[in-house]
Amino acid sequence: MLERVPAHGLRRNQRNREIVGDLARIDISGWLSVEGRRTRLRNAIEPSGARPTVAEQVEALAEGLAREPWARISEDLPDPIAIGREFADHGWCDLLIGLVRGLELQSDVRDWMRHVLVDSSRAPNRPRVDEDIADVVVGHVWKALENGPYNWLERDLRSLRVLAVFMCPAPEAHAEVREYALRPEMEMLSDQTRERLNQVLGRL
């Protein structure tokens, strides 16, 4: 249950931050379900223009970005267990934010992915993930993106942002995910969840 301050709204404490982060993901899941039904109906009516649902895009991206390449990435790491443990601390969501920022700014996407990995607000918790390690990770992930089932570099950014929110261990504690993944997709949230997010995390 959310904790409140009498006459002042929700408390800005860790418990409330975690709860509103979970509520945001629940709302996004609901939005994906509705979008999926509508897209499948359109595909049935007009099969020649069939397209994947956002949820299908997110799942394919997760498979191609994180699950498949990690075995190959591990082979090129000096200490895959220690580095993998650190990378689990917001490494994947930072990588996605770099991808999103590069596409948004029509800049060098790989440079953005490297930059966010080593310079984000969460990077101090990953001292082993330096520029050399970032180069290894980005190289393998980029190859996976190029060879994946969808051309991610030409699709809209929604599926990338959604995956960043869902892969993030704690969106409420990750400034870049809130700024570049959650805030642009606030329309996927209910009015109540948006208000709670703004109260607990500050205006998004």
C-alpha positions as CSV (number, residue, x, y, z in Angstrom):
1,M,0.0,0.0,0.0
2,L,1.2,3.5,-0.9
3,E,2.3,5.6,2.1
4,R,0.8,9.1,2.4
5,V,1.5,12.3,4.2
6,P,-1.7,13.8,5.6
7,A,-2.8,16.8,3.4
8,H,0.4,16.5,1.3
9,G,-0.1,13.4,-0.9
10,L,2.2,10.5,-1.3
11,R,5.5,10.1,0.5
12,R,8.6,10.2,-1.6
13,N,10.2,7.2,-0.1
14,Q,11.8,4.0,-1.4
15,R,8.7,1.9,-0.8
16,N,6.4,4.2,-2.8
17,R,9.0,4.5,-5.6
18,E,9.1,0.8,-6.0
19,I,5.3,0.5,-6.0
20,V,4.7,3.3,-8.6
21,G,7.4,1.7,-10.8
22,D,5.5,-1.6,-10.6
23,L,2.2,0.2,-11.4
24,A,3.7,1.8,-14.5
25,R,4.8,-1.6,-15.8
26,I,1.3,-3.1,-15.0
27,D,-0.3,-0.3,-17.0
28,I,2.1,-0.8,-19.9
29,S,1.3,-4.5,-19.9
30,G,-2.4,-3.6,-20.2
31,W,-1.8,-1.2,-23.0
32,L,0.2,-3.9,-24.9
33,S,-2.7,-6.4,-24.5
34,V,-5.2,-4.0,-26.0
35,E,-2.8,-3.0,-28.8
36,G,-2.2,-6.6,-29.5
37,R,-5.9,-7.4,-29.9
38,R,-6.4,-4.4,-32.2
39,T,-3.4,-5.2,-34.3
40,R,-4.3,-8.9,-34.8
41,L,-7.8,-7.8,-35.8
42,R,-6.4,-5.4,-38.4
43,N,-4.1,-8.2,-39.6
44,A,-7.0,-10.5,-40.1
45,I,-9.0,-7.9,-42.0
46,E,-6.0,-6.8,-44.2
47,P,-3.5,-9.7,-44.2
48,S,-1.4,-8.0,-47.0
49,G,-0.5,-5.2,-44.6
50,A,0.0,-7.4,-41.5
51,R,2.5,-6.2,-38.9
52,P,3.7,-7.6,-35.6
53,T,2.2,-6.3,-32.4
54,V,4.3,-4.2,-30.1
55,A,4.5,-7.1,-27.6
56,E,5.8,-9.4,-30.4
57,Q,8.4,-6.8,-31.4
58,V,9.5,-6.4,-27.8
59,E,9.8,-10.2,-27.3
60,A,11.8,-10.6,-30.5
61,L,14.1,-7.7,-29.6
62,A,14.7,-9.2,-26.1
63,E,15.7,-12.5,-27.6
64,G,17.9,-11.0,-30.2
65,L,19.5,-8.3,-28.1
66,A,20.1,-10.0,-24.7
67,R,19.5,-13.8,-24.7
68,E,21.2,-14.9,-27.9
69,P,24.4,-12.7,-28.0
70,W,25.4,-13.1,-24.3
71,A,27.0,-16.5,-24.9
72,R,29.2,-15.0,-27.6
73,I,29.9,-11.9,-25.6
74,S,31.0,-14.0,-22.6
75,E,33.6,-15.7,-24.8
76,D,35.3,-12.4,-25.4
77,L,35.3,-11.1,-21.8
78,P,38.3,-11.5,-19.5
79,D,36.1,-12.4,-16.5
80,P,32.6,-13.2,-17.8
81,I,31.2,-14.1,-14.4
82,A,32.2,-10.9,-12.6
83,I,31.5,-8.7,-15.5
84,G,28.2,-10.4,-16.1
85,R,27.2,-9.8,-12.5
86,E,28.0,-6.1,-12.9
87,F,26.3,-5.8,-16.2
88,A,23.1,-7.1,-14.6
89,D,23.1,-3.9,-12.7
90,H,21.2,-1.8,-15.3
91,G,23.6,-2.7,-18.1
92,W,20.9,-3.9,-20.5
93,C,18.6,-1.0,-20.0
94,D,21.4,1.4,-20.3
95,L,22.4,-0.3,-23.6
96,L,18.8,0.2,-24.8
97,I,18.7,3.8,-23.7
98,G,21.9,4.4,-25.8
99,L,20.2,2.8,-28.8
100,V,17.1,4.9,-28.3
101,R,19.1,8.2,-27.9
102,G,21.2,7.5,-31.0
103,L,18.1,6.8,-33.1
104,E,16.2,9.8,-31.7
105,L,19.1,12.2,-32.4
106,Q,19.9,10.4,-35.7
107,S,23.5,10.2,-34.5
108,D,26.0,7.3,-34.3
109,V,24.0,4.7,-32.5
110,R,26.9,2.5,-31.5
111,D,28.7,5.5,-30.0
112,W,25.6,6.3,-28.0
113,M,25.4,2.8,-26.7
114,R,29.0,2.9,-25.6
115,H,28.6,6.3,-24.1
116,V,25.5,5.4,-22.0
117,L,27.1,2.1,-20.8
118,V,30.2,3.9,-19.3
119,D,28.7,7.3,-18.4
120,S,25.1,6.8,-17.2
121,S,24.0,7.4,-13.6
122,R,24.3,3.7,-13.0
123,A,27.8,3.2,-14.4
124,P,29.6,3.8,-11.1
125,N,28.1,0.5,-10.0
126,R,29.8,-1.3,-12.9
127,P,33.6,-0.5,-12.6
128,R,34.6,-3.5,-14.7
129,V,32.4,-2.3,-17.6
130,D,34.9,0.1,-19.0
131,E,35.3,1.4,-22.6
132,D,37.0,-1.8,-23.8
133,I,34.2,-4.0,-22.4
134,A,31.6,-1.7,-23.8
135,D,33.2,-2.1,-27.2
136,V,32.9,-5.9,-26.9
137,V,29.3,-5.8,-25.8
138,V,28.1,-3.2,-28.3
139,G,29.9,-5.0,-31.2
140,H,28.0,-8.3,-30.5
141,V,24.7,-6.6,-29.8
142,W,25.0,-4.5,-33.0
143,K,25.6,-7.6,-35.1
144,A,22.5,-9.2,-33.5
145,L,20.4,-6.2,-34.2
146,E,21.5,-6.2,-37.9
147,N,20.8,-9.9,-38.3
148,G,17.5,-9.9,-36.3
149,P,14.0,-10.7,-37.7
150,Y,13.0,-7.0,-37.7
151,N,15.0,-4.0,-38.9
152,W,15.1,-2.2,-35.6
153,L,17.0,0.7,-37.0
154,E,14.0,1.6,-39.2
155,R,11.1,0.9,-36.8
156,D,9.5,3.3,-34.4
157,L,11.1,3.6,-30.9
158,R,8.2,2.4,-28.8
159,S,9.2,-1.2,-28.6
160,L,12.7,-0.2,-27.7
161,R,11.5,2.1,-24.9
162,V,9.0,-0.6,-23.6
163,L,11.8,-3.2,-23.5
164,A,14.0,-0.7,-21.6
165,V,11.3,-0.3,-18.9
166,F,10.7,-4.0,-18.6
167,M,14.4,-5.0,-18.6
168,C,15.3,-2.3,-16.0
169,P,15.6,-3.8,-12.5
170,A,14.2,-0.6,-11.0
171,P,13.0,2.1,-13.4
172,E,12.2,4.3,-10.4
173,A,15.9,4.3,-9.5
174,H,17.3,4.8,-13.1
175,A,17.1,8.3,-14.3
176,E,17.9,7.6,-17.9
177,V,15.1,5.0,-18.2
178,R,12.6,7.4,-16.6
179,E,13.7,10.3,-18.9
180,Y,14.1,8.5,-22.2
181,A,12.0,5.4,-22.0
182,L,9.1,6.0,-19.6
183,R,8.4,9.7,-20.1
184,P,7.9,9.5,-23.9
185,E,5.4,6.7,-23.4
186,M,3.3,8.2,-20.6
187,E,0.2,7.9,-22.7
188,M,0.4,4.1,-22.1
189,L,-0.3,4.8,-18.4
190,S,-3.6,5.6,-16.6
191,D,-4.1,9.1,-15.4
192,Q,-3.9,7.8,-11.8
193,T,-0.6,6.1,-12.4
194,R,0.8,9.2,-14.1
195,E,-0.2,11.3,-11.1
196,R,1.3,8.9,-8.6
197,L,4.6,8.8,-10.6
198,N,4.7,12.6,-10.6
199,Q,4.0,12.8,-6.9
200,V,6.6,10.2,-5.9
201,L,9.4,10.7,-8.5
202,G,8.8,14.3,-9.5
203,R,7.3,15.6,-12.7
204,L,8.2,13.4,-15.6
